[in-house]
Amino acid sequence: MVRGLISFLFVSLSLFGNEFDFFDESAEVHFTQERKSEFNSRLRLMYENNFDGKNEKKSLTIYQNIKGKNFYVDYDFSSTFDDYRFNLKEIYYKRNLTENFFLDVGRVNVREGIARAYNATDYFKGSGLVFDSLVAGDRQENRLGSVLLQSTLFSDESSYKFIYSPKISTKASSILSDRKHIGMGLDISNYANRFSLYSNLKLHKKLSTSFIVHKNEEGLNVGTNISYSNGSWIFYNESSFKHAKNTVAISIGKLGLSKEVQDTFNHKEKNIYQGSFGLSYTSQNNIVSTFEYIVNSGGLDKQGWKDFFSLSKQNKRFEQQLLGVRKYHQVNEEMMSKESLFAHIRFNDVTPKLDTHLLAFANPYDKSMLLEMGLEYEQRENLMFKLNFRKMFGDAQSEYGSLANGTVGMAELEYYF
């Protein structure tokens, strides 16, 4: 009863605040100190097929958010036509205590990190992915927020932020848990006591930095974000440091898998670096090219992937458990490989109403690759059609080749009310 009351108070209490966006396309720090009341609603119809006629997926999702001067609510309702789900992703109140000091209390989707493919310093990313996407920005938007207290202090061209998010224990049958159709999912978003301390600094007209100290169940994490813009070029680095077990061992431990699986990857704790090094260029005809090199010293190298597939072939039970590990990493937005390459080329305004993009992830160890091509057509101001085609390349025992080599097609219709 007491836990339930505390959980309800954390979700419902109201204080107000300000938004800080560290990084945008022009690498400019900007602040938003005024918020107009507005209601936004969007309908999304999605159809997916891998062209074998066996794995067809259909869904309808309604996204809505309400922005007020002192509060924000973001939720969605989705249906697969056989099942349905309601997600309350954000609900919080904001308060300005002084002209430069703000507080937020409630469920907040904390979005940090400047990289385009993998956000190593986005420490609240493991909060339950609602809608999957290959683009990090989409994944940041489409997930459950965490119940927390957030305070922000602004000073000239810098800001300082403190976040505390408590562990909240709930019963499986409670609406506060991740109940099947309607549930707050607090057991997912608030699985541990966490706090973060941020300092965001504009060191130079073209140079922005942020420094982060984050404490969670794994221990202390230290992060840095650096971006430098020079004309049409943007250079950026996002880095995170911690002392912990390797990435796969941590996920296997959390999932409580077989002893044989744990022993294969259960290495000792060590210093782990996770980072993204990126370069982005915008051409005069509005083509945006981004290339990124991703490092996770706690991820699987060539031998690690060999052990992974060798163990999965031993029996069906191990195979299913290791598939669960891959799904866990996907949902929690964690890299499994020690190194990865990312490229994204977006052709804006191919015609006045048509945009297209090419996106790729590659594993340099096993030469496997994921490739996606997408088209976006704006029929009118509030109606958009999207087509995406995705294909994996590589042998059956490679990171991407093991996910099947068939082409997957996805069609979306989005209508903005």
C-alpha positions in Angstrom: 0.0 0.0 0.0 2.8 2.4 1.0 4.8 1.6 -2.1 1.8 2.1 -4.3 1.0 5.4 -2.7 4.7 6.6 -3.2 4.6 5.4 -6.8 1.3 7.3 -7.4 2.7 10.5 -5.9 5.9 10.3 -8.0 3.8 10.0 -11.1 1.3 12.6 -10.3 3.1 15.4 -8.4 3.6 18.6 -10.3 6.6 21.0 -10.7 7.6 22.8 -13.8 10.8 23.2 -15.8 12.7 24.0 -19.0 14.0 22.0 -21.9 17.7 21.8 -22.8 18.7 20.5 -26.2 22.5 20.0 -26.3 22.9 19.1 -29.9 21.1 19.9 -33.2 22.0 19.9 -36.9 23.9 23.2 -36.5 25.5 22.2 -33.2 23.9 25.2 -31.5 22.9 25.2 -27.8 19.4 26.6 -27.5 17.0 27.1 -24.6 13.2 27.1 -24.6 11.8 29.2 -21.8 8.2 29.6 -23.1 5.8 26.8 -23.8 2.4 27.4 -25.5 -0.5 25.1 -24.8 -1.2 22.7 -27.6 -2.6 19.2 -28.4 -0.9 17.0 -31.0 -2.4 13.8 -32.5 -1.0 11.4 -35.1 -2.3 8.2 -36.6 0.2 5.6 -37.9 -0.8 2.5 -39.9 2.0 0.0 -40.5 2.3 -3.1 -42.6 5.4 -5.3 -42.6 6.1 -8.4 -44.7 9.3 -10.4 -45.4 7.8 -11.6 -48.7 7.5 -15.3 -47.7 3.9 -14.9 -46.7 4.5 -16.2 -43.2 5.6 -13.2 -41.1 3.1 -10.6 -41.9 2.6 -7.8 -39.3 0.0 -5.1 -39.2 -0.5 -2.4 -36.6 -2.4 0.8 -35.9 -1.1 3.3 -33.5 -2.5 6.6 -32.3 0.1 9.0 -30.7 -1.0 12.0 -28.7 0.6 14.5 -26.5 -0.6 17.5 -24.6 1.7 20.4 -23.9 0.7 23.0 -21.3 2.5 25.9 -19.7 3.3 23.7 -16.6 2.8 20.1 -17.7 3.3 17.6 -20.4 1.5 14.3 -21.2 2.6 11.9 -23.9 0.8 8.6 -24.6 -0.1 6.1 -27.4 -2.6 3.4 -28.1 -1.6 0.6 -30.4 -3.3 -2.4 -31.9 -2.1 -5.4 -34.0 -5.8 -6.1 -34.8 -5.5 -9.2 -32.5 -4.2 -7.4 -29.4 -3.9 -3.9 -28.1 -1.7 -1.8 -25.7 -1.9 1.6 -24.0 1.4 3.2 -23.1 1.7 6.3 -20.9 5.2 7.4 -21.9 5.4 10.7 -20.1 3.3 12.6 -17.6 5.0 15.4 -15.6 4.6 18.8 -14.2 7.1 21.7 -14.5 7.8 24.6 -12.2 10.2 27.5 -12.4 11.4 28.3 -8.9 13.5 31.3 -10.1 14.2 32.9 -13.5 17.0 30.4 -14.1 16.1 27.4 -11.9 13.5 24.8 -12.9 12.1 21.5 -11.5 10.3 18.6 -13.2 8.6 15.8 -11.3 6.8 12.8 -12.8 7.5 10.3 -15.6 10.0 12.0 -17.9 11.7 10.5 -21.0 15.2 11.8 -20.5 16.9 12.0 -23.9 20.7 12.5 -23.9 23.5 11.8 -26.3 24.6 13.5 -29.6 25.3 10.4 -31.7 23.2 9.4 -34.7 23.5 5.5 -34.4 24.3 4.6 -30.8 24.0 6.9 -27.8 26.5 5.7 -25.2 25.7 8.5 -22.7 21.9 8.1 -23.0 21.9 6.5 -19.5 18.1 6.2 -19.2 17.7 4.3 -22.5 16.9 1.0 -20.8 13.4 2.1 -20.0 11.3 0.0 -22.3 11.2 0.6 -26.1 7.7 1.1 -27.4 8.4 1.5 -31.1 11.6 0.1 -32.7 13.6 1.9 -35.3 17.2 1.8 -36.6 17.5 5.6 -36.1 18.7 6.5 -32.6 16.5 9.7 -32.5 13.4 7.7 -33.2 14.3 5.2 -30.4 14.8 8.0 -28.0 11.4 9.4 -28.6 9.5 6.1 -28.6 10.1 4.6 -25.1 8.7 4.8 -21.6 10.0 7.6 -19.5 11.3 7.1 -15.9 9.6 8.4 -12.8 12.1 11.0 -11.5 12.9 14.4 -10.0 14.9 16.7 -12.4 16.3 20.1 -11.5 17.9 22.4 -14.1 19.9 25.5 -13.6 20.7 27.8 -16.5 23.6 30.2 -16.6 24.4 32.3 -19.7 25.4 29.6 -22.4 25.6 26.7 -20.0 23.3 24.6 -18.0 23.5 22.2 -15.0 21.1 19.4 -14.3 20.5 16.8 -11.6 18.2 13.8 -11.9 17.1 11.3 -9.3 15.1 8.2 -10.3 14.0 5.8 -7.5 13.6 2.0 -7.7 9.8 1.2 -7.6 8.7 -2.3 -6.9 5.3 -3.4 -8.1 3.2 -6.6 -8.2 2.7 -8.2 -11.6 -1.1 -7.8 -11.4 -0.9 -4.1 -10.5 -1.7 -1.4 -13.0 1.6 0.1 -11.9 3.5 -2.8 -13.4 3.9 -3.9 -17.0 0.5 -5.5 -17.2 -0.5 -6.9 -20.6 -2.9 -4.3 -22.1 -2.8 -1.3 -19.7 0.1 -0.8 -17.3 2.5 1.9 -16.2 5.5 -0.4 -16.5 7.2 1.1 -13.5 9.0 -2.2 -12.9 10.7 -1.6 -16.3 11.3 2.1 -16.2 12.3 2.3 -12.5 14.1 -1.0 -11.9 16.9 0.6 -9.9 17.9 3.7 -8.0 19.7 6.0 -10.4 21.0 9.5 -10.4 22.8 11.7 -12.9 24.6 15.0 -12.8 25.1 17.0 -16.1 27.0 20.1 -17.1 26.4 21.4 -20.6 28.9 24.0 -21.7 29.2 26.2 -24.8 33.0 26.6 -24.9 33.2 28.3 -28.2 30.8 29.5 -31.0 31.5 26.2 -32.8 32.3 23.9 -29.9 29.8 22.4 -27.4 30.5 19.9 -24.6 28.7 18.1 -21.9 30.0 16.1 -18.9 27.9 13.5 -17.1 28.3 11.4 -13.9 25.6 8.7 -13.7 25.1 6.1 -10.9 23.0 3.0 -11.4 22.9 -0.7 -10.3 26.2 -1.4 -12.2 28.1 1.4 -10.5 29.5 4.7 -11.6 29.4 5.8 -15.2 31.3 8.9 -16.5 30.3 10.4 -19.9 31.3 13.2 -22.2 29.7 14.6 -25.4 31.7 16.9 -27.8 30.5 18.4 -31.0 32.3 20.8 -33.3 30.7 22.5 -36.4 32.6 24.1 -39.3 30.3 25.3 -42.1 28.5 22.2 -43.5 30.6 19.8 -41.4 29.9 18.5 -37.9 32.3 16.4 -35.9 31.1 14.7 -32.7 32.1 12.2 -30.1 30.0 10.6 -27.4 31.9 8.6 -24.8 31.0 6.6 -21.7 33.4 4.9 -19.1 32.5 2.4 -16.4 34.0 -0.6 -14.5 31.7 -3.6 -15.0 31.4 -7.0 -16.5 31.1 -7.3 -20.3 27.9 -6.2 -22.0 26.5 -9.7 -22.7 27.4 -11.1 -19.3 25.3 -8.2 -17.7 22.3 -8.9 -19.8 22.5 -12.7 -19.2 22.7 -12.1 -15.5 19.6 -9.9 -15.6 17.7 -12.5 -17.6 18.7 -15.2 -15.1 19.7 -17.7 -17.8 21.3 -21.2 -17.6 24.5 -21.7 -15.7 26.2 -23.0 -18.9 25.2 -19.8 -20.7 26.4 -17.6 -17.8 29.7 -19.4 -17.5 30.5 -18.9 -21.3 30.4 -15.1 -21.0 30.8 -14.6 -17.3 34.1 -12.7 -17.3 35.5 -10.5 -14.5 34.7 -6.8 -14.2 37.0 -4.5 -16.2 37.2 -0.9 -17.4 34.7 -0.6 -20.3 34.6 2.2 -22.9 31.6 2.8 -25.1 31.7 5.5 -27.7 30.5 6.9 -31.0 32.8 8.9 -33.3 30.8 10.7 -36.0 31.1 12.9 -39.0 28.2 14.6 -40.7 28.1 16.7 -43.9 25.2 18.7 -45.5 25.6 19.5 -49.1 24.3 22.6 -50.9 21.5 20.5 -52.5 20.4 19.3 -49.1 21.9 15.8 -48.9 22.9 14.9 -45.3 25.6 12.3 -45.0 26.5 10.8 -41.6 29.2 8.2 -40.9 29.9 6.8 -37.5 32.4 4.4 -35.9 31.0 2.7 -32.7 33.1 1.1 -30.0 32.0 -1.1 -27.1 35.1 -2.6 -25.4 32.7 -4.8 -23.4 31.0 -6.2 -26.5 31.6 -9.4 -28.5 34.6 -9.6 -30.8 35.2 -12.3 -33.4 35.8 -15.0 -30.9 32.9 -13.9 -28.7 30.5 -14.2 -31.6 32.0 -17.6 -32.4 31.3 -18.8 -28.8 27.8 -17.3 -29.1 26.8 -19.3 -32.1 28.7 -22.4 -31.0 26.7 -22.4 -27.8 23.3 -21.7 -29.5 23.9 -24.8 -31.7 24.3 -27.2 -28.8 20.5 -27.5 -28.1 17.2 -25.7 -28.6 17.1 -24.4 -25.0 20.4 -22.5 -25.4 19.4 -21.2 -28.8 16.1 -19.7 -27.3 18.0 -18.2 -24.4 20.6 -16.5 -26.6 17.8 -15.2 -28.9 16.4 -13.7 -25.7 19.7 -12.0 -25.1 19.6 -10.4 -28.6 16.1 -9.2 -28.0 17.0 -7.8 -24.6 19.9 -5.8 -26.2 17.6 -4.5 -28.9 14.9 -3.3 -26.5 17.4 -1.8 -24.1 19.3 -0.1 -27.0 22.7 -1.7 -26.1 25.3 -2.7 -28.6 26.4 -6.4 -28.6 29.5 -6.1 -30.8 32.8 -4.7 -29.9 32.9 -2.6 -33.0 30.3 -1.4 -35.5 30.1 0.9 -38.5 27.2 3.1 -39.4 26.3 5.2 -42.4 23.2 7.2 -43.1 22.6 9.3 -46.3 19.4 11.3 -46.5 18.3 12.9 -49.8 15.9 15.7 -48.8 13.6 17.2 -51.4 14.4 14.8 -54.2 11.1 16.4 -55.4 9.2 19.0 -53.4 7.3 16.2 -51.7 9.7 13.2 -51.8 12.6 12.4 -49.5 14.7 9.2 -49.5 17.5 7.7 -47.4 20.0 4.9 -47.3 21.0 3.4 -43.9 23.6 0.7 -43.1 25.1 -1.0 -40.0 28.2 -3.3 -40.5 30.2 -5.6 -38.3 33.9 -5.3 -39.3 34.7 -8.7 -37.7 32.4 -11.0 -39.6 31.7 -8.7 -42.6 28.0 -8.9 -42.1 25.7 -5.9 -42.8 22.2 -4.6 -42.4 21.0 -2.3 -45.2 17.8 -0.2 -45.4 16.4 2.0 -48.1 13.5 4.3 -47.4 11.1 6.7 -49.2 8.9 9.4 -47.6 6.2 11.0 -49.7 4.2 14.0 -48.3 0.8 13.8 -50.0 -0.2 17.0 -48.3 0.8 18.9 -45.2 -0.8 16.4 -42.7 -0.5 13.1 -44.7 2.7 11.1 -45.3 3.4 7.8 -46.9 6.6 5.8 -46.1 8.2 2.7 -47.7 11.2 0.9 -46.2 13.1 -2.1 -47.5 15.6 -3.9 -45.3 17.9 -6.7 -46.0 20.7 -8.6 -44.0 23.9 -9.7 -45.6 26.4 -12.3 -44.1 26.7 -16.0 -43.4 24.5 -17.9 -40.9 27.0 -17.4 -38.1 27.4 -13.6 -38.4 25.8 -10.8 -36.4 23.4 -9.7 -39.2 23.5 -12.8 -41.5 22.1 -14.9 -38.6 18.9 -12.7 -38.6 17.9 -14.1 -42.0 18.8 -12.8 -45.4 15.3 -12.2 -46.8 14.2 -8.7 -47.8 11.7 -7.2 -45.4 9.3 -4.5 -46.7 7.5 -2.0 -44.5 4.7 0.4 -45.5 3.5 3.3 -43.3 0.8 5.8 -43.5 0.9 8.8 -41.0 -1.9 11.3 -40.6 -1.4 14.4 -38.5 -4.7 15.7 -37.0 
